[in-house]
């Protein structure tokens, strides 16, 4: 799965041909969470607070990149 960003052991990923609504995955060795692109709300899964905060801090500064990658990988 395409990793958009890795922050330590936290990966921010967008999967090709994934289901709606547009979202990204935050993956660590122990957890996975799906985060809505529109609001950065937790859609599914779970994540420790420190890892989730690191991913969301990065995502908030890179929302356009995430939206562009979602479109590229999922809206063909």
mmJSON file of the N, C-alpha and C atoms, coordinates in Angstrom:
{"data_MODEL":{"atom_site":{
"group_PDB":["ATOM","ATOM","ATOM","ATOM","ATOM","ATOM","ATOM","ATOM","ATOM","ATOM","ATOM","ATOM","ATOM","ATOM","ATOM","ATOM","ATOM","ATOM","ATOM","ATOM","ATOM","ATOM","ATOM","ATOM","ATOM","ATOM","ATOM","ATOM","ATOM","ATOM","ATOM","ATOM","ATOM","ATOM","ATOM","ATOM","ATOM","ATOM","ATOM","ATOM","ATOM","ATOM","ATOM","ATOM","ATOM","ATOM","ATOM","ATOM","ATOM","ATOM","ATOM","ATOM","ATOM","ATOM","ATOM","ATOM","ATOM","ATOM","ATOM","ATOM","ATOM","ATOM","ATOM","ATOM","ATOM","ATOM","ATOM","ATOM","ATOM","ATOM","ATOM","ATOM","ATOM","ATOM","ATOM","ATOM","ATOM","ATOM","ATOM","ATOM","ATOM","ATOM","ATOM","ATOM","ATOM","ATOM","ATOM","ATOM","ATOM","ATOM","ATOM","ATOM","ATOM","ATOM","ATOM","ATOM","ATOM","ATOM","ATOM","ATOM","ATOM","ATOM","ATOM","ATOM","ATOM","ATOM","ATOM","ATOM","ATOM","ATOM","ATOM","ATOM","ATOM","ATOM","ATOM","ATOM","ATOM","ATOM","ATOM","ATOM","ATOM","ATOM","ATOM","ATOM","ATOM","ATOM","ATOM","ATOM","ATOM","ATOM","ATOM","ATOM","ATOM","ATOM","ATOM","ATOM","ATOM","ATOM","ATOM","ATOM","ATOM","ATOM","ATOM","ATOM","ATOM","ATOM","ATOM","ATOM","ATOM","ATOM","ATOM","ATOM","ATOM","ATOM","ATOM","ATOM","ATOM","ATOM","ATOM","ATOM","ATOM","ATOM","ATOM","ATOM","ATOM","ATOM","ATOM","ATOM","ATOM","ATOM","ATOM","ATOM","ATOM","ATOM","ATOM","ATOM","ATOM","ATOM","ATOM","ATOM","ATOM","ATOM","ATOM","ATOM","ATOM","ATOM","ATOM","ATOM","ATOM","ATOM","ATOM","ATOM","ATOM","ATOM","ATOM","ATOM","ATOM","ATOM","ATOM","ATOM","ATOM","ATOM","ATOM","ATOM","ATOM","ATOM","ATOM","ATOM","ATOM","ATOM","ATOM","ATOM","ATOM","ATOM","ATOM","ATOM","ATOM","ATOM","ATOM","ATOM","ATOM","ATOM","ATOM","ATOM","ATOM","ATOM","ATOM","ATOM"],
"id":[1,2,3,4,5,6,7,8,9,10,11,12,13,14,15,16,17,18,19,20,21,22,23,24,25,26,27,28,29,30,31,32,33,34,35,36,37,38,39,40,41,42,43,44,45,46,47,48,49,50,51,52,53,54,55,56,57,58,59,60,61,62,63,64,65,66,67,68,69,70,71,72,73,74,75,76,77,78,79,80,81,82,83,84,85,86,87,88,89,90,91,92,93,94,95,96,97,98,99,100,101,102,103,104,105,106,107,108,109,110,111,112,113,114,115,116,117,118,119,120,121,122,123,124,125,126,127,128,129,130,131,132,133,134,135,136,137,138,139,140,141,142,143,144,145,146,147,148,149,150,151,152,153,154,155,156,157,158,159,160,161,162,163,164,165,166,167,168,169,170,171,172,173,174,175,176,177,178,179,180,181,182,183,184,185,186,187,188,189,190,191,192,193,194,195,196,197,198,199,200,201,202,203,204,205,206,207,208,209,210,211,212,213,214,215,216,217,218,219,220,221,222,223,224,225,226,227,228],
"type_symbol":["N","C","C","N","C","C","N","C","C","N","C","C","N","C","C","N","C","C","N","C","C","N","C","C","N","C","C","N","C","C","N","C","C","N","C","C","N","C","C","N","C","C","N","C","C","N","C","C","N","C","C","N","C","C","N","C","C","N","C","C","N","C","C","N","C","C","N","C","C","N","C","C","N","C","C","N","C","C","N","C","C","N","C","C","N","C","C","N","C","C","N","C","C","N","C","C","N","C","C","N","C","C","N","C","C","N","C","C","N","C","C","N","C","C","N","C","C","N","C","C","N","C","C","N","C","C","N","C","C","N","C","C","N","C","C","N","C","C","N","C","C","N","C","C","N","C","C","N","C","C","N","C","C","N","C","C","N","C","C","N","C","C","N","C","C","N","C","C","N","C","C","N","C","C","N","C","C","N","C","C","N","C","C","N","C","C","N","C","C","N","C","C","N","C","C","N","C","C","N","C","C","N","C","C","N","C","C","N","C","C","N","C","C","N","C","C","N","C","C","N","C","C","N","C","C","N","C","C"],
"label_atom_id":["N","CA","C","N","CA","C","N","CA","C","N","CA","C","N","CA","C","N","CA","C","N","CA","C","N","CA","C","N","CA","C","N","CA","C","N","CA","C","N","CA","C","N","CA","C","N","CA","C","N","CA","C","N","CA","C","N","CA","C","N","CA","C","N","CA","C","N","CA","C","N","CA","C","N","CA","C","N","CA","C","N","CA","C","N","CA","C","N","CA","C","N","CA","C","N","CA","C","N","CA","C","N","CA","C","N","CA","C","N","CA","C","N","CA","C","N","CA","C","N","CA","C","N","CA","C","N","CA","C","N","CA","C","N","CA","C","N","CA","C","N","CA","C","N","CA","C","N","CA","C","N","CA","C","N","CA","C","N","CA","C","N","CA","C","N","CA","C","N","CA","C","N","CA","C","N","CA","C","N","CA","C","N","CA","C","N","CA","C","N","CA","C","N","CA","C","N","CA","C","N","CA","C","N","CA","C","N","CA","C","N","CA","C","N","CA","C","N","CA","C","N","CA","C","N","CA","C","N","CA","C","N","CA","C","N","CA","C","N","CA","C","N","CA","C","N","CA","C","N","CA","C","N","CA","C","N","CA","C","N","CA","C","N","CA","C"],
"label_alt_id":[null,null,null,null,null,null,null,null,null,null,null,null,null,null,null,null,null,null,null,null,null,null,null,null,null,null,null,null,null,null,null,null,null,null,null,null,null,null,null,null,null,null,null,null,null,null,null,null,null,null,null,null,null,null,null,null,null,null,null,null,null,null,null,null,null,null,null,null,null,null,null,null,null,null,null,null,null,null,null,null,null,null,null,null,null,null,null,null,null,null,null,null,null,null,null,null,null,null,null,null,null,null,null,null,null,null,null,null,null,null,null,null,null,null,null,null,null,null,null,null,null,null,null,null,null,null,null,null,null,null,null,null,null,null,null,null,null,null,null,null,null,null,null,null,null,null,null,null,null,null,null,null,null,null,null,null,null,null,null,null,null,null,null,null,null,null,null,null,null,null,null,null,null,null,null,null,null,null,null,null,null,null,null,null,null,null,null,null,null,null,null,null,null,null,null,null,null,null,null,null,null,null,null,null,null,null,null,null,null,null,null,null,null,null,null,null,null,null,null,null,null,null,null,null,null,null,null,null],
"label_comp_id":["UNK","UNK","UNK","UNK","UNK","UNK","UNK","UNK","UNK","UNK","UNK","UNK","UNK","UNK","UNK","UNK","UNK","UNK","UNK","UNK","UNK","UNK","UNK","UNK","UNK","UNK","UNK","UNK","UNK","UNK","UNK","UNK","UNK","UNK","UNK","UNK","UNK","UNK","UNK","UNK","UNK","UNK","UNK","UNK","UNK","UNK","UNK","UNK","UNK","UNK","UNK","UNK","UNK","UNK","UNK","UNK","UNK","UNK","UNK","UNK","UNK","UNK","UNK","UNK","UNK","UNK","UNK","UNK","UNK","UNK","UNK","UNK","UNK","UNK","UNK","UNK","UNK","UNK","UNK","UNK","UNK","UNK","UNK","UNK","UNK","UNK","UNK","UNK","UNK","UNK","UNK","UNK","UNK","UNK","UNK","UNK","UNK","UNK","UNK","UNK","UNK","UNK","UNK","UNK","UNK","UNK","UNK","UNK","UNK","UNK","UNK","UNK","UNK","UNK","UNK","UNK","UNK","UNK","UNK","UNK","UNK","UNK","UNK","UNK","UNK","UNK","UNK","UNK","UNK","UNK","UNK","UNK","UNK","UNK","UNK","UNK","UNK","UNK","UNK","UNK","UNK","UNK","UNK","UNK","UNK","UNK","UNK","UNK","UNK","UNK","UNK","UNK","UNK","UNK","UNK","UNK","UNK","UNK","UNK","UNK","UNK","UNK","UNK","UNK","UNK","UNK","UNK","UNK","UNK","UNK","UNK","UNK","UNK","UNK","UNK","UNK","UNK","UNK","UNK","UNK","UNK","UNK","UNK","UNK","UNK","UNK","UNK","UNK","UNK","UNK","UNK","UNK","UNK","UNK","UNK","UNK","UNK","UNK","UNK","UNK","UNK","UNK","UNK","UNK","UNK","UNK","UNK","UNK","UNK","UNK","UNK","UNK","UNK","UNK","UNK","UNK","UNK","UNK","UNK","UNK","UNK","UNK","UNK","UNK","UNK","UNK","UNK","UNK"],
"label_asym_id":["A","A","A","A","A","A","A","A","A","A","A","A","A","A","A","A","A","A","A","A","A","A","A","A","A","A","A","A","A","A","A","A","A","A","A","A","A","A","A","A","A","A","A","A","A","A","A","A","A","A","A","A","A","A","A","A","A","A","A","A","A","A","A","A","A","A","A","A","A","A","A","A","A","A","A","A","A","A","A","A","A","A","A","A","A","A","A","A","A","A","A","A","A","A","A","A","A","A","A","A","A","A","A","A","A","A","A","A","A","A","A","A","A","A","A","A","A","A","A","A","A","A","A","A","A","A","A","A","A","A","A","A","A","A","A","A","A","A","A","A","A","A","A","A","A","A","A","A","A","A","A","A","A","A","A","A","A","A","A","A","A","A","A","A","A","A","A","A","A","A","A","A","A","A","A","A","A","A","A","A","A","A","A","A","A","A","A","A","A","A","A","A","A","A","A","A","A","A","A","A","A","A","A","A","A","A","A","A","A","A","A","A","A","A","A","A","A","A","A","A","A","A","A","A","A","A","A","A"],
"label_entity_id":["1","1","1","1","1","1","1","1","1","1","1","1","1","1","1","1","1","1","1","1","1","1","1","1","1","1","1","1","1","1","1","1","1","1","1","1","1","1","1","1","1","1","1","1","1","1","1","1","1","1","1","1","1","1","1","1","1","1","1","1","1","1","1","1","1","1","1","1","1","1","1","1","1","1","1","1","1","1","1","1","1","1","1","1","1","1","1","1","1","1","1","1","1","1","1","1","1","1","1","1","1","1","1","1","1","1","1","1","1","1","1","1","1","1","1","1","1","1","1","1","1","1","1","1","1","1","1","1","1","1","1","1","1","1","1","1","1","1","1","1","1","1","1","1","1","1","1","1","1","1","1","1","1","1","1","1","1","1","1","1","1","1","1","1","1","1","1","1","1","1","1","1","1","1","1","1","1","1","1","1","1","1","1","1","1","1","1","1","1","1","1","1","1","1","1","1","1","1","1","1","1","1","1","1","1","1","1","1","1","1","1","1","1","1","1","1","1","1","1","1","1","1","1","1","1","1","1","1"],
"label_seq_id":[1,1,1,2,2,2,3,3,3,4,4,4,5,5,5,6,6,6,7,7,7,8,8,8,9,9,9,10,10,10,11,11,11,12,12,12,13,13,13,14,14,14,15,15,15,16,16,16,17,17,17,18,18,18,19,19,19,20,20,20,21,21,21,22,22,22,23,23,23,24,24,24,25,25,25,26,26,26,27,27,27,28,28,28,29,29,29,30,30,30,31,31,31,32,32,32,33,33,33,34,34,34,35,35,35,36,36,36,37,37,37,38,38,38,39,39,39,40,40,40,41,41,41,42,42,42,43,43,43,44,44,44,45,45,45,46,46,46,47,47,47,48,48,48,49,49,49,50,50,50,51,51,51,52,52,52,53,53,53,54,54,54,55,55,55,56,56,56,57,57,57,58,58,58,59,59,59,60,60,60,61,61,61,62,62,62,63,63,63,64,64,64,65,65,65,66,66,66,67,67,67,68,68,68,69,69,69,70,70,70,71,71,71,72,72,72,73,73,73,74,74,74,75,75,75,76,76,76],
"pdbx_PDB_ins_code":[null,null,null,null,null,null,null,null,null,null,null,null,null,null,null,null,null,null,null,null,null,null,null,null,null,null,null,null,null,null,null,null,null,null,null,null,null,null,null,null,null,null,null,null,null,null,null,null,null,null,null,null,null,null,null,null,null,null,null,null,null,null,null,null,null,null,null,null,null,null,null,null,null,null,null,null,null,null,null,null,null,null,null,null,null,null,null,null,null,null,null,null,null,null,null,null,null,null,null,null,null,null,null,null,null,null,null,null,null,null,null,null,null,null,null,null,null,null,null,null,null,null,null,null,null,null,null,null,null,null,null,null,null,null,null,null,null,null,null,null,null,null,null,null,null,null,null,null,null,null,null,null,null,null,null,null,null,null,null,null,null,null,null,null,null,null,null,null,null,null,null,null,null,null,null,null,null,null,null,null,null,null,null,null,null,null,null,null,null,null,null,null,null,null,null,null,null,null,null,null,null,null,null,null,null,null,null,null,null,null,null,null,null,null,null,null,null,null,null,null,null,null,null,null,null,null,null,null],
"Cartn_x":[0.832,0.0,0.887,0.528,1.363,1.454,2.666,2.912,3.202,2.398,2.54,3.593,3.619,4.571,4.82,6.072,6.402,7.017,6.47,6.933,7.31,8.579,8.98,8.357,7.595,6.938,5.491,5.099,3.746,3.744,2.892,2.763,1.414,1.44,0.227,0.097,-1.003,-1.167,-2.525,-2.572,-3.82,-3.799,-4.839,-4.907,-5.591,-5.105,-5.781,-7.096,-8.059,-9.372,-10.04,-9.885,-10.457,-11.897,-12.628,-14.031,-14.164,-15.323,-15.664,-16.176,-16.18,-15.754,-14.228,-13.715,-12.264,-11.618,-10.573,-9.916,-8.473,-7.71,-6.365,-6.209,-5.216,-4.929,-3.711,-3.788,-2.637,-2.31,-1.084,-0.719,0.549,0.501,1.679,1.804,2.87,2.976,1.818,1.18,0.149,-1.285,-1.459,-2.794,-2.97,-4.236,-4.573,-5.854,-5.865,-7.049,-7.301,-8.572,-8.973,-9.463,-8.943,-9.226,-9.885,-11.011,-11.694,-10.839,-10.727,-9.979,-10.68,-11.98,-12.729,-12.605,-12.521,-12.566,-11.491,-10.723,-9.715,-10.33,-11.608,-12.257,-11.939,-11.948,-11.73,-12.934,-12.692,-13.744,-13.861,-12.73,-12.723,-11.362,-11.319,-10.063,-9.723,-8.461,-7.988,-6.499,-6.031,-4.64,-4.262,-3.019,-2.576,-2.494,-2.711,-2.823,-1.59,-0.408,0.832,1.008,0.77,0.899,-0.148,-1.38,-2.449,-2.171,-1.718,-1.401,-0.286,0.73,1.823,1.302,0.458,-0.093,-1.007,-1.863,-2.798,-2.095,-1.037,-0.247,0.321,0.899,1.45,0.325,-0.769,-1.874,-2.48,-2.593,-3.207,-2.388,-1.091,-0.224,-0.12,-0.661,-0.528,-1.862,-2.943,-4.281,-4.424,-3.891,-4.011,-3.295,-2.116,-1.382,-2.206,-2.797,-3.613,-4.829,-5.49,-6.64,-6.232,-5.104,-4.611,-4.282,-3.663,-3.32,-4.572,-5.578,-6.834,-7.43,-7.473,-8.041,-7.249,-5.939,-5.085,-5.288,-5.411,-5.472,-6.893,-7.912,-9.261,-10.322,-10.048,-11.092,-10.682,-10.716,-10.361,-11.585],
"Cartn_y":[-1.164,0.0,1.242,2.234,3.428,4.176,4.302,5.101,6.52,7.455,8.855,9.504,9.112,9.684,8.673,8.608,7.793,8.704,8.651,9.449,8.452,8.141,7.077,5.776,5.126,3.865,4.079,5.339,5.681,5.91,5.166,5.333,5.949,6.924,7.507,6.923,6.197,5.489,5.777,5.737,5.775,4.58,3.776,2.556,2.825,2.231,2.375,1.595,2.12,1.475,1.203,2.129,1.99,2.512,2.211,2.604,4.069,4.633,5.977,5.901,6.969,8.32,8.409,9.45,9.617,9.652,8.86,8.716,8.29,8.325,7.773,6.854,6.003,5.043,5.517,5.396,5.616,4.241,3.779,2.404,2.406,1.67,1.396,-0.123,-0.616,-2.075,-2.706,-1.918,-2.48,-2.047,-0.966,-0.425,0.083,0.268,0.925,1.713,2.926,3.776,4.372,4.574,5.241,6.633,7.643,9.036,9.701,10.354,11.067,12.227,12.353,13.474,14.805,14.821,16.076,16.741,15.955,16.516,15.994,15.008,14.332,13.614,13.255,12.466,10.995,10.259,8.816,8.147,7.415,6.689,5.262,4.636,3.253,2.95,1.902,1.443,2.172,2.013,2.666,2.919,3.842,4.266,4.883,4.688,5.355,6.862,7.633,9.088,9.723,9.338,9.946,9.718,8.511,8.199,8.938,8.953,9.638,11.134,11.736,13.165,13.472,12.634,12.851,12.807,11.83,11.703,12.872,13.264,14.356,15.702,15.902,17.134,17.24,16.142,16.151,16.33,15.602,15.648,17.04,17.733,19.066,20.038,19.831,20.68,20.174,19.005,18.374,17.873,18.544,18.098,18.068,19.069,19.11,17.917,17.576,16.408,15.145,14.977,13.799,13.733,14.86,14.882,14.553,15.105,14.812,13.325,12.727,11.303,10.439,10.813,10.061,10.066,11.258,11.4,10.568,10.659,9.927,8.415,7.919,6.472,5.887,6.737,6.188,6.741,7.778,8.345,8.267,7.066,6.839,6.593],
"Cartn_z":[0.0,0.0,0.0,-0.772,-0.858,0.476,0.953,2.148,1.693,2.176,1.818,2.701,3.977,4.933,6.035,6.491,7.654,8.697,9.909,11.035,12.13,12.257,13.175,12.73,13.624,13.256,12.805,12.58,12.149,10.636,9.935,8.489,8.161,7.257,6.706,5.303,5.056,3.794,3.177,1.851,1.105,0.164,0.252,-0.538,-1.869,-2.959,-4.251,-4.259,-4.999,-5.15,-3.808,-2.871,-1.534,-1.532,-0.491,-0.365,0.034,-0.257,0.207,1.627,2.37,2.025,1.969,1.303,1.215,2.603,2.754,4.051,3.848,4.923,4.908,6.112,6.036,7.092,7.873,9.182,10.056,10.631,10.359,10.689,11.545,12.649,13.473,13.573,14.155,14.292,15.083,15.965,16.839,16.528,15.741,15.527,14.106,13.74,12.483,12.691,12.128,12.192,10.819,10.504,9.268,9.649,8.956,9.275,8.068,8.289,7.209,6.717,5.408,4.836,5.074,5.069,5.172,6.538,7.591,8.948,9.89,9.446,10.264,11.473,11.359,12.402,12.22,13.326,13.299,12.654,11.571,10.86,11.391,11.652,12.135,12.752,13.541,14.121,15.41,15.796,17.014,16.898,17.725,17.647,18.983,19.403,20.622,20.357,21.398,21.281,20.665,21.099,20.606,19.1,18.635,17.207,16.388,16.893,16.182,16.087,17.167,17.142,16.147,16.09,15.135,13.708,13.412,12.061,11.73,12.663,12.402,12.3,13.066,12.936,11.529,11.045,9.688,8.665,8.833,7.877,7.782,8.887,8.848,8.015,7.937,7.11,5.681,5.407,4.083,3.543,3.901,3.496,1.972,1.285,-0.174,-0.809,-0.307,-0.803,-0.6,0.563,0.85,-0.074,-0.28,-1.175,-2.612,-3.048,-4.398,-4.557,-3.551,-3.619,-3.612,-2.808,-2.806,-4.223,-4.815,-6.159,-7.159,-7.107,-8.047,-7.927,-6.711,-6.489,-6.54,-6.415,-6.246,-7.178,-7.907,-8.754,-10.214,-10.759,-12.151,-12.976],
"occupancy":[1.0,1.0,1.0,1.0,1.0,1.0,1.0,1.0,1.0,1.0,1.0,1.0,1.0,1.0,1.0,1.0,1.0,1.0,1.0,1.0,1.0,1.0,1.0,1.0,1.0,1.0,1.0,1.0,1.0,1.0,1.0,1.0,1.0,1.0,1.0,1.0,1.0,1.0,1.0,1.0,1.0,1.0,1.0,1.0,1.0,1.0,1.0,1.0,1.0,1.0,1.0,1.0,1.0,1.0,1.0,1.0,1.0,1.0,1.0,1.0,1.0,1.0,1.0,1.0,1.0,1.0,1.0,1.0,1.0,1.0,1.0,1.0,1.0,1.0,1.0,1.0,1.0,1.0,1.0,1.0,1.0,1.0,1.0,1.0,1.0,1.0,1.0,1.0,1.0,1.0,1.0,1.0,1.0,1.0,1.0,1.0,1.0,1.0,1.0,1.0,1.0,1.0,1.0,1.0,1.0,1.0,1.0,1.0,1.0,1.0,1.0,1.0,1.0,1.0,1.0,1.0,1.0,1.0,1.0,1.0,1.0,1.0,1.0,1.0,1.0,1.0,1.0,1.0,1.0,1.0,1.0,1.0,1.0,1.0,1.0,1.0,1.0,1.0,1.0,1.0,1.0,1.0,1.0,1.0,1.0,1.0,1.0,1.0,1.0,1.0,1.0,1.0,1.0,1.0,1.0,1.0,1.0,1.0,1.0,1.0,1.0,1.0,1.0,1.0,1.0,1.0,1.0,1.0,1.0,1.0,1.0,1.0,1.0,1.0,1.0,1.0,1.0,1.0,1.0,1.0,1.0,1.0,1.0,1.0,1.0,1.0,1.0,1.0,1.0,1.0,1.0,1.0,1.0,1.0,1.0,1.0,1.0,1.0,1.0,1.0,1.0,1.0,1.0,1.0,1.0,1.0,1.0,1.0,1.0,1.0,1.0,1.0,1.0,1.0,1.0,1.0,1.0,1.0,1.0,1.0,1.0,1.0,1.0,1.0,1.0,1.0,1.0,1.0],
"B_iso_or_equiv":[0.0,0.0,0.0,0.0,0.0,0.0,0.0,0.0,0.0,0.0,0.0,0.0,0.0,0.0,0.0,0.0,0.0,0.0,0.0,0.0,0.0,0.0,0.0,0.0,0.0,0.0,0.0,0.0,0.0,0.0,0.0,0.0,0.0,0.0,0.0,0.0,0.0,0.0,0.0,0.0,0.0,0.0,0.0,0.0,0.0,0.0,0.0,0.0,0.0,0.0,0.0,0.0,0.0,0.0,0.0,0.0,0.0,0.0,0.0,0.0,0.0,0.0,0.0,0.0,0.0,0.0,0.0,0.0,0.0,0.0,0.0,0.0,0.0,0.0,0.0,0.0,0.0,0.0,0.0,0.0,0.0,0.0,0.0,0.0,0.0,0.0,0.0,0.0,0.0,0.0,0.0,0.0,0.0,0.0,0.0,0.0,0.0,0.0,0.0,0.0,0.0,0.0,0.0,0.0,0.0,0.0,0.0,0.0,0.0,0.0,0.0,0.0,0.0,0.0,0.0,0.0,0.0,0.0,0.0,0.0,0.0,0.0,0.0,0.0,0.0,0.0,0.0,0.0,0.0,0.0,0.0,0.0,0.0,0.0,0.0,0.0,0.0,0.0,0.0,0.0,0.0,0.0,0.0,0.0,0.0,0.0,0.0,0.0,0.0,0.0,0.0,0.0,0.0,0.0,0.0,0.0,0.0,0.0,0.0,0.0,0.0,0.0,0.0,0.0,0.0,0.0,0.0,0.0,0.0,0.0,0.0,0.0,0.0,0.0,0.0,0.0,0.0,0.0,0.0,0.0,0.0,0.0,0.0,0.0,0.0,0.0,0.0,0.0,0.0,0.0,0.0,0.0,0.0,0.0,0.0,0.0,0.0,0.0,0.0,0.0,0.0,0.0,0.0,0.0,0.0,0.0,0.0,0.0,0.0,0.0,0.0,0.0,0.0,0.0,0.0,0.0,0.0,0.0,0.0,0.0,0.0,0.0,0.0,0.0,0.0,0.0,0.0,0.0],
"pdbx_formal_charge":[null,null,null,null,null,null,null,null,null,null,null,null,null,null,null,null,null,null,null,null,null,null,null,null,null,null,null,null,null,null,null,null,null,null,null,null,null,null,null,null,null,null,null,null,null,null,null,null,null,null,null,null,null,null,null,null,null,null,null,null,null,null,null,null,null,null,null,null,null,null,null,null,null,null,null,null,null,null,null,null,null,null,null,null,null,null,null,null,null,null,null,null,null,null,null,null,null,null,null,null,null,null,null,null,null,null,null,null,null,null,null,null,null,null,null,null,null,null,null,null,null,null,null,null,null,null,null,null,null,null,null,null,null,null,null,null,null,null,null,null,null,null,null,null,null,null,null,null,null,null,null,null,null,null,null,null,null,null,null,null,null,null,null,null,null,null,null,null,null,null,null,null,null,null,null,null,null,null,null,null,null,null,null,null,null,null,null,null,null,null,null,null,null,null,null,null,null,null,null,null,null,null,null,null,null,null,null,null,null,null,null,null,null,null,null,null,null,null,null,null,null,null,null,null,null,null,null,null],
"auth_seq_id":[1,1,1,2,2,2,3,3,3,4,4,4,5,5,5,6,6,6,7,7,7,8,8,8,9,9,9,10,10,10,11,11,11,12,12,12,13,13,13,14,14,14,15,15,15,16,16,16,17,17,17,18,18,18,19,19,19,20,20,20,21,21,21,22,22,22,23,23,23,24,24,24,25,25,25,26,26,26,27,27,27,28,28,28,29,29,29,30,30,30,31,31,31,32,32,32,33,33,33,34,34,34,35,35,35,36,36,36,37,37,37,38,38,38,39,39,39,40,40,40,41,41,41,42,42,42,43,43,43,44,44,44,45,45,45,46,46,46,47,47,47,48,48,48,49,49,49,50,50,50,51,51,51,52,52,52,53,53,53,54,54,54,55,55,55,56,56,56,57,57,57,58,58,58,59,59,59,60,60,60,61,61,61,62,62,62,63,63,63,64,64,64,65,65,65,66,66,66,67,67,67,68,68,68,69,69,69,70,70,70,71,71,71,72,72,72,73,73,73,74,74,74,75,75,75,76,76,76],
"auth_comp_id":["UNK","UNK","UNK","UNK","UNK","UNK","UNK","UNK","UNK","UNK","UNK","UNK","UNK","UNK","UNK","UNK","UNK","UNK","UNK","UNK","UNK","UNK","UNK","UNK","UNK","UNK","UNK","UNK","UNK","UNK","UNK","UNK","UNK","UNK","UNK","UNK","UNK","UNK","UNK","UNK","UNK","UNK","UNK","UNK","UNK","UNK","UNK","UNK","UNK","UNK","UNK","UNK","UNK","UNK","UNK","UNK","UNK","UNK","UNK","UNK","UNK","UNK","UNK","UNK","UNK","UNK","UNK","UNK","UNK","UNK","UNK","UNK","UNK","UNK","UNK","UNK","UNK","UNK","UNK","UNK","UNK","UNK","UNK","UNK","UNK","UNK","UNK","UNK","UNK","UNK","UNK","UNK","UNK","UNK","UNK","UNK","UNK","UNK","UNK","UNK","UNK","UNK","UNK","UNK","UNK","UNK","UNK","UNK","UNK","UNK","UNK","UNK","UNK","UNK","UNK","UNK","UNK","UNK","UNK","UNK","UNK","UNK","UNK","UNK","UNK","UNK","UNK","UNK","UNK","UNK","UNK","UNK","UNK","UNK","UNK","UNK","UNK","UNK","UNK","UNK","UNK","UNK","UNK","UNK","UNK","UNK","UNK","UNK","UNK","UNK","UNK","UNK","UNK","UNK","UNK","UNK","UNK","UNK","UNK","UNK","UNK","UNK","UNK","UNK","UNK","UNK","UNK","UNK","UNK","UNK","UNK","UNK","UNK","UNK","UNK","UNK","UNK","UNK","UNK","UNK","UNK","UNK","UNK","UNK","UNK","UNK","UNK","UNK","UNK","UNK","UNK","UNK","UNK","UNK","UNK","UNK","UNK","UNK","UNK","UNK","UNK","UNK","UNK","UNK","UNK","UNK","UNK","UNK","UNK","UNK","UNK","UNK","UNK","UNK","UNK","UNK","UNK","UNK","UNK","UNK","UNK","UNK","UNK","UNK","UNK","UNK","UNK","UNK"],
"auth_asym_id":["A","A","A","A","A","A","A","A","A","A","A","A","A","A","A","A","A","A","A","A","A","A","A","A","A","A","A","A","A","A","A","A","A","A","A","A","A","A","A","A","A","A","A","A","A","A","A","A","A","A","A","A","A","A","A","A","A","A","A","A","A","A","A","A","A","A","A","A","A","A","A","A","A","A","A","A","A","A","A","A","A","A","A","A","A","A","A","A","A","A","A","A","A","A","A","A","A","A","A","A","A","A","A","A","A","A","A","A","A","A","A","A","A","A","A","A","A","A","A","A","A","A","A","A","A","A","A","A","A","A","A","A","A","A","A","A","A","A","A","A","A","A","A","A","A","A","A","A","A","A","A","A","A","A","A","A","A","A","A","A","A","A","A","A","A","A","A","A","A","A","A","A","A","A","A","A","A","A","A","A","A","A","A","A","A","A","A","A","A","A","A","A","A","A","A","A","A","A","A","A","A","A","A","A","A","A","A","A","A","A","A","A","A","A","A","A","A","A","A","A","A","A","A","A","A","A","A","A"],
"auth_atom_id":["N","CA","C","N","CA","C","N","CA","C","N","CA","C","N","CA","C","N","CA","C","N","CA","C","N","CA","C","N","CA","C","N","CA","C","N","CA","C","N","CA","C","N","CA","C","N","CA","C","N","CA","C","N","CA","C","N","CA","C","N","CA","C","N","CA","C","N","CA","C","N","CA","C","N","CA","C","N","CA","C","N","CA","C","N","CA","C","N","CA","C","N","CA","C","N","CA","C","N","CA","C","N","CA","C","N","CA","C","N","CA","C","N","CA","C","N","CA","C","N","CA","C","N","CA","C","N","CA","C","N","CA","C","N","CA","C","N","CA","C","N","CA","C","N","CA","C","N","CA","C","N","CA","C","N","CA","C","N","CA","C","N","CA","C","N","CA","C","N","CA","C","N","CA","C","N","CA","C","N","CA","C","N","CA","C","N","CA","C","N","CA","C","N","CA","C","N","CA","C","N","CA","C","N","CA","C","N","CA","C","N","CA","C","N","CA","C","N","CA","C","N","CA","C","N","CA","C","N","CA","C","N","CA","C","N","CA","C","N","CA","C","N","CA","C","N","CA","C","N","CA","C","N","CA","C","N","CA","C","N","CA","C","N","CA","C"],
"pdbx_PDB_model_num":[1,1,1,1,1,1,1,1,1,1,1,1,1,1,1,1,1,1,1,1,1,1,1,1,1,1,1,1,1,1,1,1,1,1,1,1,1,1,1,1,1,1,1,1,1,1,1,1,1,1,1,1,1,1,1,1,1,1,1,1,1,1,1,1,1,1,1,1,1,1,1,1,1,1,1,1,1,1,1,1,1,1,1,1,1,1,1,1,1,1,1,1,1,1,1,1,1,1,1,1,1,1,1,1,1,1,1,1,1,1,1,1,1,1,1,1,1,1,1,1,1,1,1,1,1,1,1,1,1,1,1,1,1,1,1,1,1,1,1,1,1,1,1,1,1,1,1,1,1,1,1,1,1,1,1,1,1,1,1,1,1,1,1,1,1,1,1,1,1,1,1,1,1,1,1,1,1,1,1,1,1,1,1,1,1,1,1,1,1,1,1,1,1,1,1,1,1,1,1,1,1,1,1,1,1,1,1,1,1,1,1,1,1,1,1,1,1,1,1,1,1,1,1,1,1,1,1,1]
}}}
